[in-house]
Amino acid sequence: MVARGPDNVWDRQTRITPYDQQRWLAAAWGSALTMIGARRGGFGGGLLATLGAVIVVRAAIGRHDFAVARHWTNTTINQRGWRAKDVVHDASDESFPASDSPSWTPTAGASRR
């Protein structure tokens, strides 16, 4: 009888990935917006319900809306200078010439006497 290896396809446990968690969260929020919009009624409620339905459909399709939105906001914030800069990185940039070794150094040390 041949013993099974440690990794077996049939024994693997399925785990929810962060991407799937984001999709479920988007679907839940979209459903909540749809229900709130439907209960509110009127033109504003219809727009809210439509927005919720669009979010639910895009989550079901599997679009990477959260990742794209996060990348866009981070890029915009960094480009406009609204985020505080890294103190260590700035200090390293300020001390740039001092942190470099000289281009040549005289030889000093033990030599023949």
N, C-alpha and C positions, 0 to 999 in steps of 0.2 A: 504494500500500500504506500502510495506517495503522500508525504505530508504536505499540507498547504503552507505556503509562504506567509510571512507576517502581513502583507498587504493583499487582501482579497477584495475583489470587486463587489462581491455579494455581502460582505460584512461591513462595508463602509457606511458611516452615518452621514446623512445629508444635513448640511448646515445652511442657514440662511446667510447669504453674503451681504455686505453693507449695501451693495447696489440693490439687491432685492428688498432690503429694509427701507431704502429710500423710495422704491416704487410702491410698497405697501403704504408708507406714510403719505405719499402723494395721493394715492387712491383714497385713503381715509379722509384727508383734508378736502379733496375734490368732492367727495360724497357729502361731507358736512356742508360745504358751500352750496352744493346743489339743493340740499334739503332746506337750508336757511333761505336761499333765494326763492324756492317754491312756496315756503310758508309766508314770506314777506309779500309776495305778489307785486303787481305793478311793473313798470318799466325797469326800475332799479333791481327788483327781485329777479326779473327775467335775465338781466345782464349777469347778475351774481350766479344764477343757476346755470347759465350758459358757460361762464368761466369755470365753474366747478365741473361741469360735464367735459369740457375740453381738457382739464387737468386729469380727470379720471381716464379718459380715452388715451391721452399721451402716456400715462403711467402703464396702462394695459399694453400699449404698443411696445413700450420699452425704450422710450427716448431718454437721453441723458440730460434732461433739462436742468436738474440740480447742479450737475458738474459744469455745464456750460454757463449757467448763471453765476456760480461761485467763481469760476475762472474770470468771467467778465468783470464782476465787482472787484475782485482782488487786483486785476490789471488796472482798472480805472482808479482805484484808491491809491495804488502805488505810483501811477503816472502823475497824478495831481498832487502828490506829496501830502496826503491827508493822514497817512499812517506814520507813526513814530519810527524813526530809523533805529537800527540795531546799534546799541552803544559800543559793543565790542568791535563791530565792523567799522564804525566811524573812527574809533581810536586807532585801529590798525591802519586805516587810510591816512590819518593825520601823521602817524609816525613812520611813514613809508621810507623816506631817505635814511632815517636813523636805523631802521631795522635791516637794511641791506648791508652786506659785508663790503668792504672796500674792494676796488677792482684789483689792487695789488697790495701786498703787505711785505714789509722787509722781513727777511728770514732772521728769526731770533731763536735761540735755543742752544742746545748743547752742540758744540762744534769742536773740532780738533784744536788743541792749544799747543 
